[in-house]
Amino acid sequence: MSRATPATAAMQRAGKPFELLSYEYDPDAASIGLAAAAALGLPAAQVFKTLMVTAGDEALIAVVPSDHELDLKALAHAAGKKAIRMMPVPEAERLSGYKVGGISPLGQKKRLRTLFDQSALDHLFIVVNGGQRGLQIKAAPADLIAATQATVAVIATR
């Protein structure tokens, strides 16, 4: 597995410290984020999943803990939109430049507005996808938020 991805390059360009973690990706896992957390031996609340959504004519990135669900109404409110829907897989892969299971909030083909769930700030570090199935980036939440130029809001629910 190559450890150089557009996501790792984005962290390097931002000058933010990070660590790479790898695990055996299971394409049949019911939840990729929960499977990653278990494989890495980390609390699911610290392993964040990257979700692609559509709000009218705008594509957005939502980053939430793997043991939570995205609250579409809360995300719409935080983004100043009326309604949000999950983006179909082919569109998410085309826009991001990544395959599902490897979609990172970092280094996407086009910079999209990104929102992190507020709970990210509760941790010394969190883990997000590194741009490849089985590759994760571990970094301080503030560094990931800065590198993605993200907004922070309460957008997840149990």
C-alpha positions as CSV (number, residue, x, y, z in Angstrom):
1,M,0.0,0.0,0.0
2,S,1.3,3.4,-0.9
3,R,1.4,5.7,2.0
4,A,1.5,8.9,-0.2
5,T,-2.0,10.1,-1.1
6,P,-3.5,13.4,-1.9
7,A,-4.7,13.4,1.7
8,T,-1.2,13.0,3.2
9,A,0.1,15.6,0.7
10,A,-2.6,18.0,1.9
11,M,-1.5,17.6,5.6
12,Q,2.1,18.1,4.5
13,R,1.2,21.3,2.5
14,A,-0.7,22.6,5.6
15,G,2.4,22.0,7.7
16,K,0.4,20.0,10.2
17,P,1.9,17.0,12.1
18,F,0.2,13.6,11.6
19,E,0.7,9.9,11.9
20,L,-0.4,7.2,9.5
21,L,-2.2,4.2,10.7
22,S,-3.0,1.2,8.6
23,Y,-5.3,-1.8,9.0
24,E,-6.7,-4.7,7.0
25,Y,-9.7,-3.2,5.1
26,D,-12.8,-5.3,5.1
27,P,-15.0,-4.5,2.1
28,D,-17.9,-6.5,3.6
29,A,-18.0,-4.6,7.0
30,A,-21.4,-3.3,7.9
31,S,-19.7,0.0,9.0
32,I,-16.3,0.9,7.6
33,G,-15.6,3.4,10.4
34,L,-16.5,0.9,13.2
35,A,-14.5,-1.8,11.5
36,A,-11.5,0.6,11.2
37,A,-11.8,1.5,14.9
38,A,-11.9,-2.1,16.0
39,A,-9.0,-3.0,13.8
40,L,-6.9,-0.1,15.1
41,G,-7.9,-0.8,18.7
42,L,-9.2,2.8,19.1
43,P,-12.5,4.1,20.6
44,A,-15.1,4.5,17.8
45,A,-15.7,8.1,19.0
46,Q,-12.2,9.0,17.9
47,V,-12.4,7.4,14.4
48,F,-14.3,9.8,12.2
49,K,-16.1,9.0,9.0
50,T,-16.2,11.3,5.9
51,L,-19.6,11.6,4.4
52,M,-20.4,13.4,1.1
53,V,-23.8,15.2,0.9
54,T,-25.6,17.5,-1.5
55,A,-27.4,20.6,-0.3
56,G,-29.2,22.1,-3.3
57,D,-26.5,22.7,-5.9
58,E,-23.6,22.5,-3.3
59,A,-21.6,19.5,-2.4
60,L,-20.5,19.3,1.2
61,I,-18.3,17.1,3.3
62,A,-19.5,16.1,6.8
63,V,-17.0,14.5,9.2
64,V,-18.6,12.7,12.2
65,P,-17.6,10.0,14.7
66,S,-18.0,6.5,13.4
67,D,-20.3,5.5,16.2
68,H,-22.7,8.3,15.4
69,E,-25.1,9.1,12.6
70,L,-25.1,12.3,10.6
71,D,-28.0,14.5,11.6
72,L,-29.1,15.9,8.3
73,K,-31.3,18.6,9.8
74,A,-28.5,19.8,12.1
75,L,-26.1,19.8,9.1
76,A,-28.6,21.8,7.0
77,H,-29.0,24.3,9.8
78,A,-25.2,24.6,10.3
79,A,-24.6,25.0,6.5
80,G,-27.4,27.5,6.1
81,K,-29.3,25.2,3.7
82,K,-32.9,24.1,3.6
83,A,-32.4,20.4,2.9
84,I,-29.5,18.0,2.6
85,R,-29.3,14.5,1.1
86,M,-26.7,11.8,1.1
87,M,-24.7,11.9,-2.2
88,P,-24.9,8.8,-4.4
89,V,-21.7,6.7,-4.3
90,P,-20.7,7.3,-8.0
91,E,-21.0,11.1,-7.5
92,A,-19.1,11.0,-4.2
93,E,-16.2,9.0,-5.8
94,R,-16.2,11.3,-8.9
95,L,-16.1,14.6,-6.9
96,S,-13.7,13.4,-4.2
97,G,-11.3,11.4,-6.4
98,Y,-11.4,8.6,-3.8
99,K,-13.2,5.2,-3.7
100,V,-15.8,4.7,-1.0
101,G,-14.0,3.2,2.0
102,G,-11.1,5.6,1.3
103,I,-12.8,9.0,1.1
104,S,-10.8,11.5,3.1
105,P,-11.9,15.1,4.0
106,L,-8.3,16.0,2.9
107,G,-6.9,16.4,-0.6
108,Q,-10.2,16.0,-2.6
109,K,-10.1,16.8,-6.3
110,K,-12.0,20.1,-5.5
111,R,-12.0,21.8,-2.2
112,L,-15.6,21.5,-0.8
113,R,-17.0,23.2,2.3
114,T,-16.3,20.8,5.2
115,L,-18.0,20.6,8.6
116,F,-16.6,18.6,11.5
117,D,-18.8,17.4,14.3
118,Q,-18.2,19.4,17.5
119,S,-17.2,16.2,19.4
120,A,-13.9,16.2,17.5
121,L,-12.7,18.9,19.9
122,D,-13.3,16.6,22.9
123,H,-10.2,14.5,21.9
124,L,-6.4,15.0,21.9
125,F,-6.4,13.3,18.5
126,I,-8.9,11.9,16.0
127,V,-8.5,9.6,13.0
128,V,-9.8,10.3,9.5
129,N,-9.4,8.4,6.3
130,G,-6.0,8.8,4.7
131,G,-7.3,8.6,1.1
132,Q,-7.0,4.9,0.7
133,R,-8.9,1.9,2.0
134,G,-7.1,0.7,5.1
135,L,-5.1,3.9,5.6
136,Q,-5.9,6.4,8.3
137,I,-4.5,9.8,9.4
138,K,-4.2,10.4,13.1
139,A,-3.8,14.1,14.1
140,A,-5.0,16.8,16.5
141,P,-8.6,17.9,15.7
142,A,-7.5,21.5,15.4
143,D,-4.9,20.6,12.8
144,L,-7.3,18.6,10.7
145,I,-9.9,21.4,10.9
146,A,-7.3,23.9,9.9
147,A,-6.0,21.7,7.0
148,T,-9.5,21.3,5.6
149,Q,-10.6,24.9,6.4
150,A,-13.6,23.3,8.1
151,T,-16.4,24.7,10.2
152,V,-17.3,23.0,13.5
153,A,-20.9,22.4,14.5
154,V,-23.1,19.8,16.2
155,I,-24.0,17.7,13.2
156,A,-24.0,14.1,14.6
157,T,-26.5,12.1,16.7
158,R,-26.3,8.8,18.4
